[in-house]
Amino acid sequence: MTGTIAVFGTNRDTGAVSRDRYGNKAAVLAEMTELGIPVPPGFALPVEVCEEYYSVDRQLPAWAHDQLALGIGKLENTTGLGFGSPRRPLMISVRSGAAVSMPGIMQTILNVGLSRETVGGLIFRTGNPRFAWDCYRRLLAQFGEVVRGHDPMRYGVLLREAMEEEGVPDEAELGTASFRALAGRYERVHAELGTPFPSDAVTQLKECTVAVLESWGGPRADAFRRLGMAGAARGTAVTVQAMVFGNLGSASGAGVAFTRNPWSGEPGLLLDFRFGAQGEEVVSGEQSGLDQETFARVMPEQYEALGKIGTQLERHYGDMQDVEFTIEEGLLFILQSRTGKRSPLAALRIAVDLVADGLIGPSAARDLLAGIDLGGIRIRRVLGGGDPLGVGTPASGGVASGTIAFTGDRAEADGADGAVILVRPTASPDDIAGIHAASGLLVARGGRTSHAAVVARQLGKVCVVNCRTLSFDPLRHRCTIGETVLREGDLISLDGDTGRIYRGEVTTVEERPSALVRAARAWDSQHR
């Protein structure tokens, strides 16, 4: 069996792209290109590459090498850059691409194509040495962690040391000399672990392609499939895309936007944005960002453009969208759009509003509510809880009470006997089994649009993120929220509508969204 690439992001080549064969990501990117939405150019290997990889000794099939070369050639022609060029280097991202949305479950590698030999070319091309060394040290760390399986702490410790040496609280404030020194230290990590970083761009691309395919068989994807969330997906395609840079300058950054609130269903953009960031930082759960009000104030033109694109996508797909975007020196690019995961309450309101707005008909709205028990939807609010221990950012509504678990394994074990709240410094899709077992998720860092928060909403869990007064003492197996020391097994409550955290169990009141339910049930009588 052989496969051919699908190309997107250039009107000369883009056509209909099959979701089943090339993945939801590539199919949507091709459709957005046709809609005139700014999309970085790229291509996708079909899912056959994954099927053959796992059927033949985990080796890339011969045709995949040829198709990767063909796709890179098309990107070079489109961008006017050269992959591995020491003068004008093309840099790419290598991403997964299953037919169903699997947020954060599989791997992504950014800035592929950089090396000691090409950093100079990037400096020449952009006139920005700080940016060039930042991109290279990012690639070294991500390649080590994702492709070579290095412990992320090896890179994290060196980064923290650099921040301490320069006296800055955030890596975005590091200077050129620090990024260049970090790149050298990261190169030494690769050498010390017996896996020297490959300077050849094509070698990087092939190793990253294999890493994406390997993630289809990894523990995250296995857990996702065990929970029945992967549908009938055959495997993953591989999506390759020209880089756009949220870390290029002061008017650059990356973000994630939902076109409607994913836990209440209220209309209007809900987003997290971070200046000086590349996409994975926003969705990883490690960093929080600006909210939509602040973003609209500091970047009003980009906010307005993003809102118009969100409306365009909703009209095209007939549903709320989850959009990843990058702003490169003021220019807005859309990297991905997918159907947004939402709570049952949000699903109901969104369906009713979409019908009222004339975007979809009752039949399509019923499809959006398939599998949801309308009679079982409740709006649960805290009636009395006393003074909260602390406050975070609400990321999935409702109220949850349970005993504290610091690990996914503890959440699974304790969840068999009663309700559990998973409490973490930051959460990642690695915690998916623990999130599934828990009633709620509380994290000290991270944003509302992080992959972990998205998974929590998809599973119907209450979620509070970015609780800055939450700190951990792992040696003593305890945490502190504000002034209160808590241990595993202690009972707490989360209010996912306000972000408040309470000690013990709180008194709640429930109400039904009766008007929304009546509107939805009226569609059945109209159908008859």
Order of alpha helices (4+ residues) and beta strands (2+ residues): beta-alpha-beta-alpha-alpha-beta-beta-beta-beta-alpha-alpha-alpha-alpha-alpha-alpha-beta-beta-beta-alpha-alpha-alpha-beta-beta-alpha-alpha-beta-beta-beta-beta-alpha-beta-alpha-beta-alpha-beta-beta-beta-beta-beta-beta-beta-alpha
